[in-house]
Amino acid sequence: MSEKQCIAAPGESRIGNRPTSVGDLFVSFSLLALQGFGGVLVIVQRELVEKKKWLTLEEFVDDWAVAQVLPGPNVVNLSLMIGDRYFGIRGALAALAGMLTIPLLVVLLLAASFAGISDTPAAQGALRGMGAVAAGLIAATGIKLIGALKYNIMGLPACGALSVLSFIAIAYLRMPLVWVLLGLGGCAAMWAFHRLGEQTSVKDTT
């Protein structure tokens, strides 16, 4: 990654692309939300990083981590962060409206339509099938995002170890998410601060 790509002005991605207006934010997040049935992480990463290029892969991983720690739905938190970054409170509200308005109407219509057939074997089988597909989509996106960890300040081995420990704690030990965040997340934060301190010391001595 070149120096030009690594340095960005406030409110801009390192790759230079950005939404053109609050209307662009609203439309973009509306379309994104309408695509996000089950595997929203997959759609968000593809739209914001690969298509629109509003974020680099590294920026997406960092922002998604913050969105996961904050209360509320991850993608809603991310939309607020991106909207505020480019257009302040107007952008945050436009992105939030895009994420919620049209999808809310669609969900209400689907819920009303599904109520009469929700207990049928066909509907239950369809839901189980969609659940398997959603799990596969999320797993595939997680594998795709691994490449961004080589730029993480903690280093790839530490990131890998924390990922494995988090998986074991949640999938096998069934620990509450809040304790995993406080425990492993706290350790990760302290290690990151330590590495940042080391990096600053090296710069000061050169």
C-alpha positions in Angstrom: 0.0 0.0 0.0 1.5 3.3 -1.0 1.9 6.3 1.2 -0.7 8.2 -0.7 -3.3 5.5 0.0 -2.4 5.3 3.7 -2.9 9.0 4.4 -6.4 10.5 4.1 -7.9 13.8 5.0 -10.5 13.8 7.8 -13.8 12.4 6.5 -12.3 10.6 3.6 -11.4 7.0 2.9 -7.8 6.2 2.1 -8.9 5.2 -1.4 -10.5 8.6 -2.0 -14.1 7.6 -2.8 -17.0 9.0 -0.9 -20.8 9.4 -1.1 -21.8 12.4 -3.2 -24.7 13.6 -1.1 -27.1 12.7 1.7 -29.5 11.4 -1.0 -26.7 9.1 -2.2 -26.4 7.8 1.4 -30.1 7.2 1.7 -30.5 5.4 -1.6 -27.3 3.4 -1.2 -28.2 2.1 2.3 -31.8 1.4 1.2 -30.6 -0.8 -1.6 -28.0 -2.4 0.7 -30.7 -3.2 3.4 -33.1 -4.6 0.8 -30.3 -7.1 -0.3 -29.4 -8.1 3.2 -31.7 -11.0 3.9 -29.9 -13.3 6.4 -26.3 -12.5 5.4 -26.1 -8.7 5.7 -22.3 -8.7 6.5 -21.7 -10.2 3.1 -23.7 -7.5 1.3 -22.2 -4.6 3.4 -18.7 -5.7 2.6 -19.3 -6.2 -1.1 -21.2 -2.9 -1.5 -19.1 -0.5 0.6 -15.6 -2.0 -0.1 -15.7 -3.7 -3.5 -18.3 -1.7 -5.4 -18.6 1.8 -4.0 -15.1 1.8 -2.6 -16.1 4.1 0.3 -13.9 2.1 2.6 -10.8 0.0 2.2 -10.9 -3.6 3.5 -8.8 -2.5 6.5 -11.1 0.4 7.3 -14.2 -1.8 7.0 -12.8 -4.3 9.4 -12.0 -1.6 11.9 -15.4 0.1 11.6 -17.3 -3.2 11.7 -15.4 -4.1 14.9 -16.6 -0.8 16.5 -20.1 -1.3 15.2 -20.2 -4.8 16.8 -19.1 -3.5 20.2 -21.8 -0.7 20.3 -25.3 -1.6 21.4 -27.8 -2.2 18.6 -27.7 -3.9 15.2 -24.2 -3.9 13.7 -25.1 -2.7 10.3 -27.3 0.2 11.7 -24.4 1.3 13.8 -22.1 1.2 10.8 -24.5 3.2 8.7 -24.6 5.9 11.4 -20.8 6.0 11.6 -20.4 6.3 7.8 -23.1 8.9 7.4 -21.7 11.0 10.2 -18.2 10.7 8.9 -19.1 12.4 5.6 -22.1 14.7 6.3 -22.4 15.0 10.1 -25.8 14.5 11.7 -27.6 14.9 8.4 -25.6 12.1 6.9 -26.1 9.9 9.9 -29.9 10.4 9.8 -30.0 9.8 6.0 -28.1 6.6 6.3 -30.2 5.4 9.2 -33.4 6.2 7.3 -32.1 4.3 4.3 -31.4 1.3 6.5 -34.8 1.2 8.2 -37.6 2.9 6.2 -38.2 0.7 3.1 -36.9 -2.6 4.7 -39.4 -2.0 7.6 -42.3 -1.8 5.2 -41.1 -4.9 3.4 -40.7 -6.8 6.7 -44.2 -5.8 7.8 -45.7 -7.1 4.5 -43.8 -10.3 4.7 -44.7 -10.9 8.3 -48.4 -10.4 7.5 -48.1 -12.8 4.6 -46.1 -15.4 6.4 -48.3 -15.5 9.5 -50.8 -17.9 7.9 -48.2 -20.4 6.7 -45.5 -20.2 9.3 -46.3 -23.6 10.9 -46.4 -25.6 7.7 -43.6 -28.1 7.1 -42.7 -26.4 3.8 -42.2 -23.0 5.5 -40.2 -24.5 8.3 -38.0 -26.4 5.9 -37.4 -23.2 3.8 -36.4 -21.3 6.9 -33.9 -24.0 7.9 -32.5 -24.0 4.4 -32.1 -20.2 4.4 -30.4 -20.4 7.8 -27.8 -22.8 6.4 -27.2 -20.4 3.4 -26.8 -17.4 5.7 -24.3 -19.2 7.9 -22.3 -20.1 4.8 -22.4 -16.5 3.5 -21.1 -15.2 6.8 -18.4 -17.8 7.0 -17.2 -17.0 3.5 -17.1 -13.3 4.2 -15.1 -13.9 7.4 -12.5 -15.8 5.4 -12.4 -13.0 2.9 -11.8 -10.4 5.7 -8.8 -12.3 7.1 -6.5 -10.6 4.6 -7.0 -7.3 6.3 -5.6 -8.6 9.6 -2.0 -8.5 8.2 -2.2 -4.7 8.5 -3.6 -4.8 12.1 -1.4 -3.2 14.7 -1.6 -6.3 17.0 0.0 -8.6 14.4 -1.5 -11.6 12.5 -0.6 -14.3 15.2 -2.3 -12.3 18.0 -5.4 -11.7 15.8 -5.6 -15.4 14.9 -5.3 -16.4 18.5 -8.0 -14.0 19.6 -10.3 -15.2 16.8 -9.9 -18.8 17.8 -10.5 -18.1 21.5 -13.6 -16.0 20.7 -15.0 -18.9 18.6 -14.3 -21.4 21.3 -15.8 -19.2 24.0 -19.0 -18.5 22.1 -19.6 -21.7 20.0 -18.4 -24.3 22.5 -18.4 -22.8 26.0 -21.6 -20.8 25.3 -20.3 -17.8 27.2 -22.4 -14.6 27.1 -21.2 -12.2 24.4 -20.7 -9.4 26.9 -18.2 -11.4 28.9 -16.3 -12.4 25.8 -16.2 -8.7 24.7 -15.0 -7.6 28.1 -12.5 -10.4 28.6 -10.9 -11.0 25.2 -11.8 -7.5 23.9 -10.1 -6.0 26.9 -7.0 -8.1 26.4 -6.9 -7.2 22.7 -7.2 -3.5 23.5 -4.3 -3.6 26.0 -2.1 -5.5 23.5 -3.0 -3.0 20.8 -2.1 -0.1 23.1 1.2 -1.8 23.9 2.0 -2.3 20.3 1.1 1.3 19.5 3.5 2.4 22.3 6.3 0.3 20.9 5.7 1.8 17.4 5.7 5.3 18.8 8.9 4.7 20.7 10.6 3.4 17.5 9.5 6.5 15.6 10.8 8.8 18.4 14.2 7.1 18.3 14.6 7.3 14.5 
